[in-house]
Amino acid sequence: MERIELKHGGGGRASQDILKLFLKYFDDDILKGLEDASILNITGEIAFTTDSFVIKPRFFPGGDIGKLSICGTVNDLSARGAIPKYISVAFIIEEGFELCELEKIIMSMAETAKGAGVRIVTGDTKVVEKGKADGLYINTSGIGIVKIPGISAHNVKPKDKIIITGTIGDHGISVMAKREGLNLDVDVKSDCAPLNKVVEDLVPLSNQIHAMRDPTRGGLSATLNEIARASHVNMKIYESEIPVKDAVVNACEILGLDILTLANEGKLVIFSSPEVADDVINILKSNPQCKDSKIIGEVYDGEGIVLMETVYGTERIVDMPAGEILPRIC
């Protein structure tokens, strides 16, 4: 079985062999130029993001590190109201990594990028000695053209409605169960998916949407707290309105996990003015990816506190997660 060797990172013939593997799937005219920098044609205000992916296991129900790296970058741009256009990819590969596994990951990235309508236009590969990395690390950067201006964690206003585009916790439970070999008797797949087309559908309501965020590490809890503090507002969410799969609820009860802190990789939290909240929901539900969209709360004057009304009618503070809740979920 062929594996990555240090010579593959040396810049010689072996490096060219690996390069051919990337170009086999990353089939873009700009990338094929193999220049030190790519020349891009962009008009208008742009959004720019970068991220790194170190998930373990690299393959999990509903996705893999390659799909995750593309979706994560696309979604970070989308959450700022931008339509993703270009992505760079960089790989740090440990000596001994299987070439067939690398090819599966590259193929997954190519398919995900094509499905999202984004172009992989530049990249880099480094090979490090065995034991100096955990198999494979991927770094991505992305550029998008802003279509919904003013989207910011600092722009949420009192009376805004809080909307979630689907069930929460799917990714966190999927990854944990696979990594730890847990037999939870539940069938949960990661929600890993690009969100740019969801955001494109919301462009007609752009002047009434104030903030968006994909609730990844730290889940819904971290996302709401970060935005509440940034905008100096209080928030109240309703446990009965938060969409969660029964399988995720059951897994959390078995493992003693807080659903609100679980990672998501294919959901958006949206803050809109109350006048268009129902319109936002209608637009979202027209997309099969967002059929479980719901209004889960509202925003009030305040100084950064998030409350949840429980199914029992009591209230509790939803605090920022402390410590490492679920390592290596993205």
N, C-alpha and C positions, 0 to 999 in steps of 0.2 A: 504494500500500500504506500503510495507516494505521500511524502510529508514535506512541510516547509523546512528548508535548511538555511543556515546563516548566509550562504552564497546568494540566496534569493533576494537578500537586501543589500547586496554589494554593488549594484549598479552595472553589472556585466551581463553576460548572456543569460544567466539564470534569472536575473531580474526582468529581462525582456520576455522570458517565458511566462512569468507571473503577470506581466503587463498584458500579454495576449489574452490571458484568462479574464481579466477585467474588461478588456475591450470587446470580448466575445458577447458580453451581456450589457455593458454600459455603452450602448451603440448610439453615440451622439456625435455629430459632425464637429462641434466645438471641442469636445474631449479628444477626438481622434487626431486633432492637430498636434497634441503632445507638446504644447508650449509651456513655458514656466508660469505663465498666467493666461487666463482666458479673457478675451474681450467680449463684453456683454452689451447688448443694446437695451437700455432701460430709460423710460421716460416717466417722470412723475416722482412723487415721494415714495421712498422705499423703506422696508423694514429689513433688518439684518439680525440673524441669530446664530448661535453656535451651541453645540451640545456634545456630550460624550456618553458612550453606552458600554456598560460593563456587566450586563445581566447574567445571572447564573440560575438555572441552566440556559444555554444559548437557544435551545428549542423548547417550546412550551405549547400547550393546547391553544390554538388561535394565532400563533405567531412565532417569531424567532428574533434574534438580535438584529438581523438585517432589516426585516420589516419594521421593527421597532425604531431603528435609527432613522429611517425615512419618515415614518409617521410622526415621530417626536419632533423632528425639524419642521415638517409641514404644519403641524398643529401649533407650534409656538408662533409661527408666522401668522397663521389663521387667527389665533387668539388676539392679535393686535390689529385685526381687520385688514390683513394683507392677503393677496392672492399669490401663493408661492410660485416662483418661476425657475430658480436655479438653485442647485445644491452641490456642495463639495463633499467628498468623502475621503477620509484618511484612515488607514488601518495600521495598528500596531500588532504584529503577529508573533507569537512565541515559536521558537525553533521546535520542530516536531509536530506542529499542527497539521492535521490531515488535509490534504488538498481537496479531497472529495467533499469534506464538510465546508471548506472555504467556498467551493463552487456553489453549493446549495445556498449559502448565505448571500453570495453575490447575485445569484439568480433571483432570490427573494427580494433583494433591494431593487433590482431592475424592474421586476414585475410591479412592485408597489409604487415606484416612481412613475412608471408608465400609467398605471391606473389613476394616480393623482394628477397627472398632467404636468409633472415637473421634470426638469432636465438635469441630469448629473453631468456637470461640465468641467470639473477639475478634481484632482485627488492626489493621494500620496500613500506610499507603503513603506513601513519600516519593519525589519525583522530583528528581534532581540533574543538573547541567549535563553536556553531552556531554564525555567525557574524564575525568569525575570518579568513574566507577565502571566496573567491567568488565561492563557490560550489565545484570546483575541479581544482587543479593544477597538472600538470604532468611534471616530470623531467626525461630526458633520457640521457644516455651516450652510445657511440658507438665506436667499434674498427673495423678497416678495414686493409687489407693488401694492401700496395702500389703497384700498377701495372704500373702507369705512373709517374716515379720519376721526381723531379724538378718542379712540378706544384706549382707556388707561385705567389701571388700578386706582388712580387718584381722582377719577372722574365720576364715581358712584354718588348718587344723590338720594336724600330722603324721599320716601314713597316709591323708589324703584322696586320693581318686582325681581325676585331671584328665580332663575329658570335653570333646570338641569336637562340636558338633552337625552338622558336615558339612564338605565340602571347603573348603580355604583358598585364598586368593589370587585368586579369580575376579574380584572387583571391581577390584582393582588392575590386573590384566592387561587387563581389558576397557576401563577408562578410559584407560590408557596407550596401548594400541593405537589407539583411536579418536582420541585427542588428537594423537598424533604421526604419524598416517597410516601406521602400520607395517603392512606386509603380512607377517604372521607365519604365514600359512596355518594359522591355528588358529581354531576357533569357540568363543569363550568369552564368556558373558554374565555381567553383574554379578549377584551373589547378593542384590541389594537387595530386602529383604522385611521386613515387620513380624514381630516375635518374641513378641508378647504372648500369643497363643494357645498357643504352645509353653510359656511359663512357667505359664499357667493349668493346663495338664495336670500340672505338677509340684507343684502345691499340696498334694496328699495326702502328699508326702514332705518337706514344708517344714522339719521339725525336723532333717532330715539333710542339707540343702543349706546350705553355709556361705558361698559366694560365687558370683557370676556376673558376667561382663563381655563386652561385644561388642567383639571385637578389630578396631577400625577403624584409625585412623592408627597406624603402627608395627607393625600386625599382631599375630600371636601372640607374637612376641618381646617387644614392648613390654608387652603385657598381662601375660604371665607374670612379667616382671621387676618391674613395678609392684606386683603382688600379692605376690610373694615378699618384696619389701622392706617392704611395708606390714604383712605378717603375721610377718615375721622367721622365715621358713622357707626351706629349700632345696627345689628341685623337680628331677625328672628326667623327661624325655619321651623317647619312642622314635620315631626317624625312620620306622621301618617301619610304625608304627601311625597316622601322621598322614595323613588322607585328602586327596589332591590329585589333580586331574584331570591326565591325561597331557598335555593341551594346555597347561596352566599350567606343568607341569614343562619342557616343550619350550621355551615362551616364555622362561622364566627362564634356561634354558641359553643361549639365543641372546643374550639381553640382559645376562647376567651378574648377575641379581638373586637375592637371597636370598628364597626363598619365605616364610620365617618373618616377614619384615618387610612383606609385602604387605597392603594393606588389605582388609577384609571388611566387608560391610554387611548380612549376613543370617545371621550365625552367633553362637553363644554359646559361651564357655568356662565350664564349670560345675565347681565343686569340691564333691564330696559325700563323705560318710563311706563307707568301703569296704563297709560292710554293705548299702548300698542302691544301689551304683554300677550293678550289673546291672539293677536295677529302673528306674533312671533311663534307661539305654540302651533298655530295652524300651518305656518310655513314649514316649521320643523317636522311636523307629523306627515307632511307630504313626502318626506324623505324616509325610506324604509329604515335607514340607519338611526333615525330619531323617533321612532314610533312610540317610545315610552317617555317622551318629553313631558315635563310637568312644571308648573309654578310651585316652588317649594317654600317660599317665604317672601319677606319684604324688608325694606331698609328704613331706618328711623334716624332722627337726630341722635347724636351721641359721640362717644370718644373711642370706639373700637371694640365694643363687646359683642359677642355672638351668643345668642340664646337659642335653645331648641325647646319647643313645646312637645312633650312626650305623648305617646298614645294614651297615657293615663291622665292627661290634663295638667301635669306638673311641668315646671320649667327647670332646665339645667343649663349651666354655662358650657358652651362648646369651646374648649381651649385649644391653643396651639399644641400639636403633638410634641411630647418630650422624649428624647432618646431615639434610638434606632428601632422603628416599629417593624419594618419589613425590609431587610437589607437587599440590595441588588435587584431592584424591580425595574430598573431602566438603565 
